[in-house]
Amino acid sequence: QVQLTESGGESVQAGGSLRLSCAVSVFNINNGCLGWFRQAPGQEREGIAGIVANLNTIYADSVKGRFTISKDSATNTLYLQMNSLKPEDTAMYYCAAADNYRCRFGGPWLRTDVYSHWGQGTQVTVSS
């Protein structure tokens, strides 16, 4: 059974940095697509960063230039480096993975309906 486990979320001051990790088991991160999503209270889950097998990436406009998605094949881990954090970045952050037709021949994706495997989330709180 595919498992994704996020870590690295914590409370930081605005302008600070965090690196989130997503340990992936069973699923080979060299294949398919991987993504980071976030959900603030009362809001829908939104895609913020995605990466595919050929290392192409995509970012939401709200994080472009501040966040970087990457993966380490040796440890089967997905990362999200977050710099210049803002209070509006406060949310629960989730990693996701999929290996389907859309991932093999398209993407990267920020759409939640593309992804079939999800982690439980890690909380990021940014104070002003």
C-alpha positions as CSV (number, residue, x, y, z in Angstrom):
1,Q,0.0,0.0,0.0
2,V,1.4,3.4,-1.0
3,Q,2.1,5.6,1.9
4,L,3.1,9.3,2.0
5,T,4.3,10.9,5.2
6,E,4.8,14.7,5.5
7,S,7.1,16.4,8.0
8,G,8.7,19.7,8.6
9,G,5.8,21.9,9.3
10,E,6.0,24.3,12.2
11,S,5.3,27.9,13.3
12,V,7.6,30.6,11.8
13,Q,7.8,34.3,11.5
14,A,7.0,36.1,8.3
15,G,10.0,36.2,6.0
16,G,11.3,32.9,7.3
17,S,11.9,29.6,5.6
18,L,10.9,26.0,6.0
19,R,11.6,22.8,4.1
20,L,8.8,20.2,4.0
21,S,9.6,16.5,3.4
22,C,7.4,13.8,2.1
23,A,8.6,10.2,2.6
24,V,7.1,7.9,0.0
25,S,6.9,4.2,0.3
26,V,6.0,1.5,-2.2
27,F,5.5,4.2,-5.0
28,N,8.6,4.9,-7.1
29,I,9.0,8.7,-7.3
30,N,10.9,8.4,-10.5
31,N,7.6,7.5,-12.2
32,G,4.4,9.4,-12.5
33,C,3.7,12.8,-10.9
34,L,4.1,14.3,-7.5
35,G,2.7,17.4,-6.0
36,W,2.3,19.6,-3.0
37,F,-1.1,21.0,-1.9
38,R,-2.4,23.2,0.9
39,Q,-5.7,23.8,2.6
40,A,-6.5,26.7,4.9
41,P,-9.5,26.5,7.2
42,G,-12.7,27.1,5.3
43,Q,-11.0,27.0,2.0
44,E,-10.6,24.4,-0.8
45,R,-7.5,22.4,-1.2
46,E,-5.2,24.1,-3.7
47,G,-2.3,22.8,-5.7
48,I,0.9,24.8,-5.2
49,A,3.7,22.8,-6.8
50,G,4.0,19.8,-9.1
51,I,6.8,17.7,-10.6
52,V,6.9,14.9,-13.1
53,A,9.4,12.2,-14.1
54,N,11.3,14.4,-16.5
55,L,11.7,17.0,-13.7
56,N,9.4,19.5,-15.3
57,T,7.8,21.6,-12.6
58,I,4.7,23.8,-12.2
59,Y,3.9,26.4,-9.5
60,A,0.8,28.3,-8.5
61,D,1.2,32.0,-9.0
62,S,0.9,32.6,-5.2
63,V,4.2,30.7,-4.5
64,K,6.1,31.2,-7.7
65,G,9.6,32.4,-7.0
66,R,9.4,31.6,-3.3
67,F,8.8,27.8,-3.2
68,T,10.8,25.1,-4.9
69,I,9.7,21.4,-5.4
70,S,12.3,18.7,-5.7
71,K,12.8,15.0,-5.2
72,D,15.5,12.7,-4.1
73,S,15.4,9.3,-5.8
74,A,17.9,7.8,-3.5
75,T,15.7,8.2,-0.5
76,N,12.3,8.3,-2.4
77,T,11.5,11.6,-0.8
78,L,9.7,14.7,-2.1
79,Y,10.6,18.2,-0.8
80,L,9.2,21.6,-0.7
81,Q,11.5,24.5,0.1
82,M,9.6,27.5,1.2
83,N,11.2,30.9,1.4
84,S,10.0,34.4,2.2
85,L,7.0,32.9,4.0
86,K,3.9,35.1,4.4
87,P,1.0,34.9,6.9
88,E,-1.3,33.9,3.9
89,D,0.9,30.7,3.5
90,T,-0.6,29.4,6.8
91,A,-2.3,26.1,6.0
92,M,-2.2,22.3,6.3
93,Y,0.3,21.1,3.6
94,Y,-0.2,17.8,1.8
95,C,1.9,15.8,-0.6
96,A,0.4,13.6,-3.3
97,A,1.4,11.1,-5.9
98,A,-0.1,9.4,-9.0
99,D,1.0,7.1,-11.7
100,N,-1.7,7.2,-14.4
101,Y,-2.1,8.1,-18.0
102,R,-2.3,11.8,-17.3
103,C,0.9,11.7,-15.3
104,R,2.9,9.5,-17.8
105,F,1.9,11.6,-20.9
106,G,1.2,15.0,-19.4
107,G,1.7,17.3,-16.5
108,P,3.0,18.4,-14.2
109,W,-0.3,18.9,-12.5
110,L,-1.9,21.1,-9.8
111,R,-5.3,19.5,-10.0
112,T,-6.4,17.4,-7.1
113,D,-8.4,15.0,-9.2
114,V,-5.2,13.8,-10.9
115,Y,-3.7,12.4,-7.7
116,S,-4.7,9.2,-6.1
117,H,-2.3,8.9,-3.1
118,W,-2.3,11.5,-0.3
119,G,-0.4,12.1,2.9
120,Q,-2.0,13.1,6.2
121,G,-0.6,16.6,6.1
122,T,1.7,18.8,8.1
123,Q,0.7,22.2,9.6
124,V,2.5,25.4,8.6
125,T,1.8,28.6,10.6
126,V,3.3,31.9,9.6
127,S,2.9,34.8,12.0
128,S,3.4,38.5,11.2
